[in-house]
Amino acid sequence: MSKQTRPMLGDFYRGTETLASDPAEFLFRRVAQAEALAHLLHGEPGEAFRAKRDEIQDDVCWLLADLLGDCRLALDAVTVRAKTANIVPVRREVRA
């Protein structure tokens, strides 16, 4: 009987894509991470976060800011690659 290996949860989030190698995949991953974090900080789930020490709250907000900064860099890289390939990327409005 062959033993089938199951991917670990972290395998889905630890891609080898970097901003330089695949900016679109990098952007996708960072947006997903930022969105998941934002869901934990907002509304009813955010009550537990707001009960944490100020230092922890600051560090988590810093993490979210870094993730969104990565998103901006990746979006710029995707846009440059699209212009180089004569593809016009479609920017969609963000819904609240």
Distance bins in CASP14 RR format, pairs under 12 A and 6 or more apart:
PFRMAT RR
TARGET T0000
AUTHOR 0000-0000-0000
RMODE 2
METHOD distances of the structure
MODEL  1
5 11 0 0 0 0 0 1 0 0 0 0 0
6 12 0 0 0 0 0 1 0 0 0 0 0
7 13 0 0 0 0 0 1 0 0 0 0 0
7 14 0 0 0 0 0 1 0 0 0 0 0
7 15 0 0 0 0 0 1 0 0 0 0 0
8 14 0 0 0 0 1 0 0 0 0 0 0
10 29 0 0 0 0 0 1 0 0 0 0 0
12 28 0 0 0 0 0 1 0 0 0 0 0
12 29 0 0 0 0 1 0 0 0 0 0 0
12 32 0 0 0 0 1 0 0 0 0 0 0
12 33 0 0 0 0 0 1 0 0 0 0 0
13 25 0 0 0 0 0 1 0 0 0 0 0
13 28 0 0 0 0 0 1 0 0 0 0 0
13 29 1 0 0 1 0 0 0 0 0 0 0
13 30 0 0 0 0 0 1 0 0 0 0 0
13 32 0 0 0 0 1 0 0 0 0 0 0
13 33 1 0 0 1 0 0 0 0 0 0 0
13 36 0 0 0 0 1 0 0 0 0 0 0
14 29 0 0 0 0 1 0 0 0 0 0 0
14 33 0 0 0 0 0 1 0 0 0 0 0
15 21 0 0 0 0 0 1 0 0 0 0 0
15 22 0 0 0 0 1 0 0 0 0 0 0
15 25 1 0 0 1 0 0 0 0 0 0 0
15 26 0 0 0 0 1 0 0 0 0 0 0
15 28 0 0 0 0 0 1 0 0 0 0 0
15 29 1 0 0 1 0 0 0 0 0 0 0
15 30 0 0 0 0 0 1 0 0 0 0 0
15 32 0 0 0 0 0 1 0 0 0 0 0
15 33 0 0 0 0 0 1 0 0 0 0 0
16 22 0 0 0 0 1 0 0 0 0 0 0
16 25 0 0 0 0 1 0 0 0 0 0 0
16 26 0 0 0 0 0 1 0 0 0 0 0
16 29 0 0 0 0 0 1 0 0 0 0 0
17 23 0 0 0 0 1 0 0 0 0 0 0
17 24 0 0 0 0 1 0 0 0 0 0 0
17 25 1 0 1 0 0 0 0 0 0 0 0
17 26 1 0 1 0 0 0 0 0 0 0 0
17 27 0 0 0 0 1 0 0 0 0 0 0
17 28 0 0 0 0 1 0 0 0 0 0 0
17 29 1 0 0 1 0 0 0 0 0 0 0
17 30 0 0 0 0 0 1 0 0 0 0 0
17 70 0 0 0 0 0 1 0 0 0 0 0
17 74 0 0 0 0 1 0 0 0 0 0 0
17 77 0 0 0 0 0 1 0 0 0 0 0
18 24 0 0 0 0 0 1 0 0 0 0 0
18 25 0 0 0 0 1 0 0 0 0 0 0
18 26 1 0 0 1 0 0 0 0 0 0 0
18 27 0 0 0 0 0 1 0 0 0 0 0
18 29 0 0 0 0 0 1 0 0 0 0 0
18 30 0 0 0 0 0 1 0 0 0 0 0
18 70 0 0 0 0 0 1 0 0 0 0 0
18 73 0 0 0 0 0 1 0 0 0 0 0
18 74 0 0 0 0 1 0 0 0 0 0 0
18 77 0 0 0 0 0 1 0 0 0 0 0
19 25 0 0 0 0 1 0 0 0 0 0 0
19 26 1 0 1 0 0 0 0 0 0 0 0
19 27 0 0 0 0 1 0 0 0 0 0 0
19 29 0 0 0 0 0 1 0 0 0 0 0
19 30 0 0 0 0 1 0 0 0 0 0 0
19 69 0 0 0 0 0 1 0 0 0 0 0
19 70 1 0 0 1 0 0 0 0 0 0 0
19 71 0 0 0 0 0 1 0 0 0 0 0
19 72 0 0 0 0 0 1 0 0 0 0 0
19 73 1 0 0 1 0 0 0 0 0 0 0
19 74 1 0 1 0 0 0 0 0 0 0 0
19 75 0 0 0 0 0 1 0 0 0 0 0
19 76 0 0 0 0 1 0 0 0 0 0 0
19 77 1 0 0 1 0 0 0 0 0 0 0
19 78 0 0 0 0 1 0 0 0 0 0 0
19 80 0 0 0 0 0 1 0 0 0 0 0
19 81 0 0 0 0 0 1 0 0 0 0 0
20 26 0 0 0 0 1 0 0 0 0 0 0
20 73 0 0 0 0 0 1 0 0 0 0 0
20 74 0 0 0 0 0 1 0 0 0 0 0
20 77 0 0 0 0 1 0 0 0 0 0 0
20 80 0 0 0 0 0 1 0 0 0 0 0
20 81 0 0 0 0 0 1 0 0 0 0 0
21 74 0 0 0 0 0 1 0 0 0 0 0
21 77 0 0 0 0 0 1 0 0 0 0 0
21 81 0 0 0 0 0 1 0 0 0 0 0
22 28 0 0 0 0 1 0 0 0 0 0 0
22 29 0 0 0 0 1 0 0 0 0 0 0
22 30 0 0 0 0 0 1 0 0 0 0 0
22 74 0 0 0 0 1 0 0 0 0 0 0
22 77 0 0 0 0 1 0 0 0 0 0 0
22 78 0 0 0 0 1 0 0 0 0 0 0
22 81 0 0 0 0 1 0 0 0 0 0 0
23 29 0 0 0 0 0 1 0 0 0 0 0
23 30 0 0 0 0 0 1 0 0 0 0 0
23 70 0 0 0 0 0 1 0 0 0 0 0
23 71 0 0 0 0 0 1 0 0 0 0 0
23 72 0 0 0 0 0 1 0 0 0 0 0
23 73 0 0 0 0 1 0 0 0 0 0 0
23 74 1 0 1 0 0 0 0 0 0 0 0
23 75 0 0 0 0 1 0 0 0 0 0 0
23 76 0 0 0 0 1 0 0 0 0 0 0
23 77 1 1 0 0 0 0 0 0 0 0 0
23 78 1 0 1 0 0 0 0 0 0 0 0
23 79 0 0 0 0 1 0 0 0 0 0 0
23 80 0 0 0 0 1 0 0 0 0 0 0
23 81 1 0 0 1 0 0 0 0 0 0 0
23 82 0 0 0 0 1 0 0 0 0 0 0
23 84 0 0 0 0 0 1 0 0 0 0 0
23 89 0 0 0 0 0 1 0 0 0 0 0
24 30 0 0 0 0 0 1 0 0 0 0 0
24 31 0 0 0 0 0 1 0 0 0 0 0
24 71 0 0 0 0 0 1 0 0 0 0 0
24 74 1 0 0 1 0 0 0 0 0 0 0
24 75 0 0 0 0 1 0 0 0 0 0 0
24 77 0 0 0 0 1 0 0 0 0 0 0
24 78 1 0 1 0 0 0 0 0 0 0 0
24 79 0 0 0 0 0 1 0 0 0 0 0
24 80 0 0 0 0 0 1 0 0 0 0 0
24 81 0 0 0 0 1 0 0 0 0 0 0
24 82 0 0 0 0 1 0 0 0 0 0 0
24 85 0 0 0 0 0 1 0 0 0 0 0
24 87 0 0 0 0 0 1 0 0 0 0 0
24 89 0 0 0 0 1 0 0 0 0 0 0
25 31 0 0 0 0 0 1 0 0 0 0 0
25 32 0 0 0 0 0 1 0 0 0 0 0
25 74 0 0 0 0 1 0 0 0 0 0 0
25 77 0 0 0 0 0 1 0 0 0 0 0
25 78 0 0 0 0 1 0 0 0 0 0 0
26 32 0 0 0 0 0 1 0 0 0 0 0
26 33 0 0 0 0 0 1 0 0 0 0 0
26 67 0 0 0 0 0 1 0 0 0 0 0
26 69 0 0 0 0 0 1 0 0 0 0 0
26 70 1 0 0 1 0 0 0 0 0 0 0
26 71 0 0 0 0 1 0 0 0 0 0 0
26 72 0 0 0 0 0 1 0 0 0 0 0
26 73 0 0 0 0 1 0 0 0 0 0 0
26 74 1 0 1 0 0 0 0 0 0 0 0
26 75 0 0 0 0 0 1 0 0 0 0 0
26 76 0 0 0 0 0 1 0 0 0 0 0
26 77 1 0 0 1 0 0 0 0 0 0 0
26 78 0 0 0 0 1 0 0 0 0 0 0
26 81 0 0 0 0 0 1 0 0 0 0 0
27 33 0 0 0 0 0 1 0 0 0 0 0
27 34 0 0 0 0 0 1 0 0 0 0 0
27 67 0 0 0 0 0 1 0 0 0 0 0
27 68 0 0 0 0 0 1 0 0 0 0 0
27 69 0 0 0 0 0 1 0 0 0 0 0
27 70 0 0 0 0 1 0 0 0 0 0 0
27 71 1 0 0 1 0 0 0 0 0 0 0
27 72 0 0 0 0 1 0 0 0 0 0 0
27 73 0 0 0 0 1 0 0 0 0 0 0
27 74 1 1 0 0 0 0 0 0 0 0 0
27 75 1 0 0 1 0 0 0 0 0 0 0
27 76 0 0 0 0 1 0 0 0 0 0 0
27 77 1 0 0 1 0 0 0 0 0 0 0
27 78 1 0 0 1 0 0 0 0 0 0 0
27 79 0 0 0 0 0 1 0 0 0 0 0
27 81 0 0 0 0 0 1 0 0 0 0 0
27 89 0 0 0 0 0 1 0 0 0 0 0
28 34 0 0 0 0 0 1 0 0 0 0 0
28 35 0 0 0 0 0 1 0 0 0 0 0
28 70 0 0 0 0 0 1 0 0 0 0 0
28 71 0 0 0 0 1 0 0 0 0 0 0
28 74 0 0 0 0 1 0 0 0 0 0 0
28 75 0 0 0 0 0 1 0 0 0 0 0
28 78 0 0 0 0 1 0 0 0 0 0 0
29 35 0 0 0 0 0 1 0 0 0 0 0
29 36 0 0 0 0 0 1 0 0 0 0 0
29 67 0 0 0 0 1 0 0 0 0 0 0
29 70 0 0 0 0 1 0 0 0 0 0 0
29 71 0 0 0 0 1 0 0 0 0 0 0
29 74 0 0 0 0 1 0 0 0 0 0 0
30 36 0 0 0 0 0 1 0 0 0 0 0
30 37 0 0 0 0 0 1 0 0 0 0 0
30 63 0 0 0 0 0 1 0 0 0 0 0
30 64 0 0 0 0 0 1 0 0 0 0 0
30 65 0 0 0 0 0 1 0 0 0 0 0
30 66 0 0 0 0 1 0 0 0 0 0 0
30 67 1 0 1 0 0 0 0 0 0 0 0
30 68 1 0 0 1 0 0 0 0 0 0 0
30 69 0 0 0 0 1 0 0 0 0 0 0
30 70 1 0 1 0 0 0 0 0 0 0 0
30 71 1 0 1 0 0 0 0 0 0 0 0
30 72 0 0 0 0 1 0 0 0 0 0 0
30 73 0 0 0 0 1 0 0 0 0 0 0
30 74 1 0 0 1 0 0 0 0 0 0 0
30 75 0 0 0 0 1 0 0 0 0 0 0
30 77 0 0 0 0 0 1 0 0 0 0 0
30 78 0 0 0 0 0 1 0 0 0 0 0
31 37 0 0 0 0 0 1 0 0 0 0 0
31 38 0 0 0 0 0 1 0 0 0 0 0
31 64 0 0 0 0 0 1 0 0 0 0 0
31 67 0 0 0 0 1 0 0 0 0 0 0
31 68 0 0 0 0 1 0 0 0 0 0 0
31 69 0 0 0 0 0 1 0 0 0 0 0
31 70 0 0 0 0 1 0 0 0 0 0 0
31 71 1 0 1 0 0 0 0 0 0 0 0
31 72 0 0 0 0 0 1 0 0 0 0 0
31 74 0 0 0 0 1 0 0 0 0 0 0
31 75 0 0 0 0 1 0 0 0 0 0 0
31 78 0 0 0 0 0 1 0 0 0 0 0
31 94 0 0 0 0 0 1 0 0 0 0 0
32 38 0 0 0 0 0 1 0 0 0 0 0
32 39 0 0 0 0 0 1 0 0 0 0 0
32 67 0 0 0 0 1 0 0 0 0 0 0
32 70 0 0 0 0 0 1 0 0 0 0 0
32 71 0 0 0 0 0 1 0 0 0 0 0
33 39 0 0 0 0 0 1 0 0 0 0 0
33 40 0 0 0 0 0 1 0 0 0 0 0
33 63 0 0 0 0 1 0 0 0 0 0 0
33 64 0 0 0 0 1 0 0 0 0 0 0
33 66 0 0 0 0 0 1 0 0 0 0 0
33 67 1 0 1 0 0 0 0 0 0 0 0
33 68 0 0 0 0 1 0 0 0 0 0 0
33 69 0 0 0 0 0 1 0 0 0 0 0
33 70 0 0 0 0 1 0 0 0 0 0 0
33 71 0 0 0 0 1 0 0 0 0 0 0
33 74 0 0 0 0 0 1 0 0 0 0 0
34 40 0 0 0 0 0 1 0 0 0 0 0
34 41 0 0 0 0 0 1 0 0 0 0 0
34 60 0 0 0 0 0 1 0 0 0 0 0
34 61 0 0 0 0 0 1 0 0 0 0 0
34 63 0 0 0 0 1 0 0 0 0 0 0
34 64 1 0 0 1 0 0 0 0 0 0 0
34 65 0 0 0 0 1 0 0 0 0 0 0
34 66 0 0 0 0 1 0 0 0 0 0 0
34 67 1 0 1 0 0 0 0 0 0 0 0
34 68 1 0 1 0 0 0 0 0 0 0 0
34 69 0 0 0 0 1 0 0 0 0 0 0
34 70 0 0 0 0 1 0 0 0 0 0 0
34 71 1 0 0 1 0 0 0 0 0 0 0
34 72 0 0 0 0 0 1 0 0 0 0 0
34 74 0 0 0 0 0 1 0 0 0 0 0
35 41 0 0 0 0 0 1 0 0 0 0 0
35 42 0 0 0 0 0 1 0 0 0 0 0
35 64 0 0 0 0 0 1 0 0 0 0 0
35 67 0 0 0 0 1 0 0 0 0 0 0
35 68 0 0 0 0 0 1 0 0 0 0 0
35 71 0 0 0 0 0 1 0 0 0 0 0
35 94 0 0 0 0 0 1 0 0 0 0 0
36 42 0 0 0 0 0 1 0 0 0 0 0
36 45 0 0 0 0 0 1 0 0 0 0 0
36 63 0 0 0 0 0 1 0 0 0 0 0
36 64 0 0 0 0 0 1 0 0 0 0 0
36 67 0 0 0 0 1 0 0 0 0 0 0
37 45 0 0 0 0 0 1 0 0 0 0 0
37 46 0 0 0 0 0 1 0 0 0 0 0
37 49 0 0 0 0 1 0 0 0 0 0 0
37 59 0 0 0 0 0 1 0 0 0 0 0
37 60 1 0 0 1 0 0 0 0 0 0 0
37 61 0 0 0 0 1 0 0 0 0 0 0
37 62 0 0 0 0 0 1 0 0 0 0 0
37 63 1 0 0 1 0 0 0 0 0 0 0
37 64 1 0 1 0 0 0 0 0 0 0 0
37 65 0 0 0 0 0 1 0 0 0 0 0
37 66 0 0 0 0 0 1 0 0 0 0 0
37 67 1 0 0 1 0 0 0 0 0 0 0
37 68 0 0 0 0 1 0 0 0 0 0 0
38 45 0 0 0 0 0 1 0 0 0 0 0
38 46 0 0 0 0 0 1 0 0 0 0 0
38 49 0 0 0 0 0 1 0 0 0 0 0
38 60 0 0 0 0 0 1 0 0 0 0 0
38 61 0 0 0 0 0 1 0 0 0 0 0
38 63 0 0 0 0 0 1 0 0 0 0 0
38 64 1 0 0 1 0 0 0 0 0 0 0
38 65 0 0 0 0 0 1 0 0 0 0 0
38 67 0 0 0 0 1 0 0 0 0 0 0
38 68 0 0 0 0 1 0 0 0 0 0 0
38 71 0 0 0 0 0 1 0 0 0 0 0
38 94 0 0 0 0 0 1 0 0 0 0 0
38 96 0 0 0 0 0 1 0 0 0 0 0
39 45 1 0 0 1 0 0 0 0 0 0 0
39 46 0 0 0 0 1 0 0 0 0 0 0
39 49 0 0 0 0 0 1 0 0 0 0 0
39 64 0 0 0 0 0 1 0 0 0 0 0
40 46 1 0 0 1 0 0 0 0 0 0 0
40 47 0 0 0 0 0 1 0 0 0 0 0
40 48 0 0 0 0 1 0 0 0 0 0 0
40 49 1 0 0 1 0 0 0 0 0 0 0
40 50 0 0 0 0 0 1 0 0 0 0 0
40 52 0 0 0 0 0 1 0 0 0 0 0
40 57 0 0 0 0 0 1 0 0 0 0 0
40 60 0 0 0 0 1 0 0 0 0 0 0
40 61 0 0 0 0 0 1 0 0 0 0 0
40 63 0 0 0 0 0 1 0 0 0 0 0
40 64 0 0 0 0 1 0 0 0 0 0 0
41 47 0 0 0 0 0 1 0 0 0 0 0
41 48 0 0 0 0 1 0 0 0 0 0 0
41 49 1 0 1 0 0 0 0 0 0 0 0
41 50 0 0 0 0 1 0 0 0 0 0 0
41 52 0 0 0 0 0 1 0 0 0 0 0
41 56 0 0 0 0 0 1 0 0 0 0 0
41 57 0 0 0 0 1 0 0 0 0 0 0
41 60 1 0 0 1 0 0 0 0 0 0 0
41 61 0 0 0 0 1 0 0 0 0 0 0
41 63 0 0 0 0 0 1 0 0 0 0 0
41 64 1 0 0 1 0 0 0 0 0 0 0
42 48 0 0 0 0 0 1 0 0 0 0 0
42 49 0 0 0 0 1 0 0 0 0 0 0
42 50 0 0 0 0 0 1 0 0 0 0 0
42 64 0 0 0 0 0 1 0 0 0 0 0
42 96 0 0 0 0 0 1 0 0 0 0 0
43 49 0 0 0 0 1 0 0 0 0 0 0
43 50 0 0 0 0 1 0 0 0 0 0 0
44 50 0 0 0 0 0 1 0 0 0 0 0
45 51 0 0 0 0 0 1 0 0 0 0 0
46 52 0 0 0 0 1 0 0 0 0 0 0
46 57 0 0 0 0 0 1 0 0 0 0 0
46 60 0 0 0 0 0 1 0 0 0 0 0
48 56 0 0 0 0 0 1 0 0 0 0 0
48 57 0 0 0 0 0 1 0 0 0 0 0
48 60 0 0 0 0 0 1 0 0 0 0 0
49 56 0 0 0 0 1 0 0 0 0 0 0
49 57 1 0 0 1 0 0 0 0 0 0 0
49 58 0 0 0 0 0 1 0 0 0 0 0
49 59 0 0 0 0 0 1 0 0 0 0 0
49 60 1 0 0 1 0 0 0 0 0 0 0
49 61 0 0 0 0 1 0 0 0 0 0 0
49 63 0 0 0 0 0 1 0 0 0 0 0
49 64 0 0 0 0 0 1 0 0 0 0 0
50 56 0 0 0 0 0 1 0 0 0 0 0
50 57 1 0 0 1 0 0 0 0 0 0 0
50 60 0 0 0 0 0 1 0 0 0 0 0
50 61 0 0 0 0 0 1 0 0 0 0 0
51 57 0 0 0 0 1 0 0 0 0 0 0
52 58 0 0 0 0 1 0 0 0 0 0 0
52 59 0 0 0 0 1 0 0 0 0 0 0
52 60 1 0 0 1 0 0 0 0 0 0 0
52 61 0 0 0 0 0 1 0 0 0 0 0
53 59 0 0 0 0 1 0 0 0 0 0 0
53 60 0 0 0 0 0 1 0 0 0 0 0
54 60 0 0 0 0 0 1 0 0 0 0 0
54 61 0 0 0 0 0 1 0 0 0 0 0
55 61 0 0 0 0 0 1 0 0 0 0 0
55 62 0 0 0 0 0 1 0 0 0 0 0
56 62 0 0 0 0 0 1 0 0 0 0 0
56 63 0 0 0 0 0 1 0 0 0 0 0
57 63 0 0 0 0 0 1 0 0 0 0 0
57 64 0 0 0 0 0 1 0 0 0 0 0
58 64 0 0 0 0 0 1 0 0 0 0 0
58 65 0 0 0 0 0 1 0 0 0 0 0
59 65 0 0 0 0 0 1 0 0 0 0 0
59 66 0 0 0 0 0 1 0 0 0 0 0
60 66 0 0 0 0 0 1 0 0 0 0 0
60 67 0 0 0 0 0 1 0 0 0 0 0
61 67 0 0 0 0 0 1 0 0 0 0 0
61 68 0 0 0 0 0 1 0 0 0 0 0
62 68 0 0 0 0 0 1 0 0 0 0 0
62 69 0 0 0 0 0 1 0 0 0 0 0
63 69 0 0 0 0 0 1 0 0 0 0 0
63 70 0 0 0 0 0 1 0 0 0 0 0
64 70 0 0 0 0 0 1 0 0 0 0 0
64 71 0 0 0 0 0 1 0 0 0 0 0
65 71 0 0 0 0 0 1 0 0 0 0 0
65 72 0 0 0 0 0 1 0 0 0 0 0
66 72 0 0 0 0 0 1 0 0 0 0 0
66 73 0 0 0 0 0 1 0 0 0 0 0
67 73 0 0 0 0 0 1 0 0 0 0 0
67 74 0 0 0 0 0 1 0 0 0 0 0
68 74 0 0 0 0 0 1 0 0 0 0 0
68 75 0 0 0 0 0 1 0 0 0 0 0
68 94 0 0 0 0 0 1 0 0 0 0 0
69 75 0 0 0 0 1 0 0 0 0 0 0
69 76 0 0 0 0 0 1 0 0 0 0 0
70 76 0 0 0 0 0 1 0 0 0 0 0
70 77 0 0 0 0 0 1 0 0 0 0 0
71 77 0 0 0 0 0 1 0 0 0 0 0
71 78 0 0 0 0 0 1 0 0 0 0 0
71 94 0 0 0 0 0 1 0 0 0 0 0
72 78 0 0 0 0 0 1 0 0 0 0 0
72 79 0 0 0 0 0 1 0 0 0 0 0
73 79 0 0 0 0 0 1 0 0 0 0 0
73 80 0 0 0 0 0 1 0 0 0 0 0
74 80 0 0 0 0 0 1 0 0 0 0 0
74 81 0 0 0 0 0 1 0 0 0 0 0
74 89 0 0 0 0 0 1 0 0 0 0 0
75 81 0 0 0 0 0 1 0 0 0 0 0
75 82 0 0 0 0 0 1 0 0 0 0 0
75 89 0 0 0 0 1 0 0 0 0 0 0
75 91 0 0 0 0 1 0 0 0 0 0 0
75 92 0 0 0 0 0 1 0 0 0 0 0
76 82 0 0 0 0 0 1 0 0 0 0 0
76 83 0 0 0 0 0 1 0 0 0 0 0
76 89 0 0 0 0 0 1 0 0 0 0 0
76 91 0 0 0 0 0 1 0 0 0 0 0
77 83 0 0 0 0 0 1 0 0 0 0 0
77 84 0 0 0 0 0 1 0 0 0 0 0
77 89 0 0 0 0 0 1 0 0 0 0 0
78 84 0 0 0 0 0 1 0 0 0 0 0
78 85 0 0 0 0 0 1 0 0 0 0 0
78 87 0 0 0 0 1 0 0 0 0 0 0
78 88 0 0 0 0 0 1 0 0 0 0 0
78 89 1 0 0 1 0 0 0 0 0 0 0
78 90 0 0 0 0 0 1 0 0 0 0 0
78 91 0 0 0 0 0 1 0 0 0 0 0
79 85 0 0 0 0 0 1 0 0 0 0 0
79 87 0 0 0 0 1 0 0 0 0 0 0
79 88 0 0 0 0 1 0 0 0 0 0 0
79 89 1 0 1 0 0 0 0 0 0 0 0
79 90 0 0 0 0 0 1 0 0 0 0 0
79 91 0 0 0 0 1 0 0 0 0 0 0
80 87 0 0 0 0 0 1 0 0 0 0 0
80 89 0 0 0 0 0 1 0 0 0 0 0
81 87 0 0 0 0 1 0 0 0 0 0 0
81 89 0 0 0 0 1 0 0 0 0 0 0
82 88 1 0 0 1 0 0 0 0 0 0 0
82 89 1 0 1 0 0 0 0 0 0 0 0
82 90 0 0 0 0 1 0 0 0 0 0 0
82 91 0 0 0 0 0 1 0 0 0 0 0
83 89 0 0 0 0 1 0 0 0 0 0 0
END
